[in-house]
Amino acid sequence: MAYTMYLNGVQMPVTPSKLTVKIKGQNKTLNLVNDGEINFLRSPGLTEITVEVLLPMLQAYHFASYPSGYQPPDYYLSAFERMIAGKTPGQFILSRYAPAGGRLYDTNLRVSLESYNIVEDASNGPDVTVSLTLKQYKAFGTKTVKLVEPTVAVVEKPRETDNAPKKENKAKTYTVKSGDCLWNIAKKYYGNGAKYTQIFNANKDKISNPNLIYPGQVLTIP
């Protein structure tokens, strides 16, 4: 089976011989007093990937692949450094191919480069081996919380009835003139002559017949 590995858009020159993908569960076991242990299931954690890549110092290796032309090891080491120093995630893609050439499946994750170890071993000649530790990256955004001033309702206590100011009843008076009648007086004060009975009832001590009133009489207008 053949592999092709890309990290942050850069194709690695040599197929990695080993890849470890760790999918972390975050379940929590609780011990209940009467029911014993239970397993509290949680969403899985971020996937972790460990992989070693060989960076040949010589382009003459037949197993090395340089689609854009030969690049020395420091080209790839600079790309790794940019990911860490720039605090930027990158895309990790590992494509798998069957010996007959058919494509199998891909590992395709947005990752952060957590660390990388560079190993130079004299027994391997001038080649450089780099061990990469990658972690799945999930974009997130901050939430803005808007604080709203609490509304304070002011409730005015109603006045006690006994202490409420009393409205003074100031009745009006009218002195009868020549030609007046209760109908016309009611119409003048109330806008309705039919309310003459109110004036009559308030002045029964002066008027015995509502049809008979005399100039000079002082009437109470309720």
Summary of the structure (lengths in Angstrom):
residues: 222
radius of gyration: 50.3
end to end distance: 113.1
largest distance: 142.1
contacts: 474
relative contact order: 0.14
helix: 17%
strand: 32%
